[in-house]
Amino acid sequence: MTTNGSILVLGAGELGLAVIRSLVRRAAGSDTQIAVVLRPTTINSTNPAKASELSELRGLGATLIPGDLVAGSVDDLSRIFKPFDTVIGCTGFVAGHGVQRKLARAVLDAEVNRYFPWQFGVDYDVIGRGSAQDLFDEQLDVRDILRSQTRTKWVIISTGMFTSFLFERFFGVVDLENNIVRALGDWQNRVTVTTPEDIGELTAEIVVNEKFADQVVYTAGDTITYGRLADLLESVLSRKLQRESWSVRMLQDELAREPHNAIKKYRVVFAQGNGVSWDVAKSFNVQRGINVVDVESWTRENLL
């Protein structure tokens, strides 16, 4: 790695683990220290699945630091962050309202050198405030907080949707049990996706490259239209799929009937199509010649 600074990862879910694994590989042979913040109850858990994750983290050499990102105050978190050169946020929207703003303020109070906030998703600047997914406004608040200062360098990594999420039945786009593929808004609408494993690799690569500062970096495993997705699925699976299009108006009406339904909020945003895709050619991985998993590769690996 190009920096000897210590790195703190916030959370060790699907993305956090992927980031930590990639950071550890790059840290081999250096004196870079990698740590992760976990709830005390998680660190002491006897749940077999959690115990396996903890065993892997310890095996990777990551230091486990007790802390509660949700319940902890700005001062509490600032004290945890203070010893670290770089903090990487891998705790997503599941943490709830206000947590991302609190983390940003704690990072700044701790005078951390570099911060990679949890912004692994869509282009919130393009979507703007007041979207159907109200959590996105907080992401813009975090950007405003970071852009209003110069002491802490920040890097936002926009990755699009997790590739697997596109295929989750509850999201509504791909429903193979009922042999249906759907378009959100229009068949020509596009969506950018990247796998968590690739995000981990690309994030680690960006972290070790200190020229990135105070900017948004884009990744893209693939950018695909819903029409192309339907064609691809039929080709790979060798079967005809029923096609349905969910209009923006229909999805807005559904959300109006269930205004607190998070999935229906996401559907409206993706159906409107703003800020949820970008050209693969502008992505960090293409510009660096780094191979990533596209939608067809993911489909062949996971659906056959």
Secondary structure, DSSP 8 states (H G I E B T S, - for coil): ------EEEE--SHHHHHHHHHHHHHHTTS---EEEEE-HHHHT---HHHHHHHHHHHHHT-EEEE--TTTS-HHHHHHHHTT-SEEEE---GGG-TTHHHHHHHHHHHTT-SEEE-S--SS-HHHH-TT-SSTHHHHHHHHHHHHHT-SSSEEEEEE--EEGGGGG-GGGSSEEGGGTEEEEES-TT-EEEEE-HHHHHHHHHHHHH-TT--SEEEE--SEEEEHHHHHHHHHHHHTS--EEEEE-HHHHHHHHHHSTT-HHHHHHHHHHH-SSS---GGGSHHHHTT-----HHHHHHHHH-
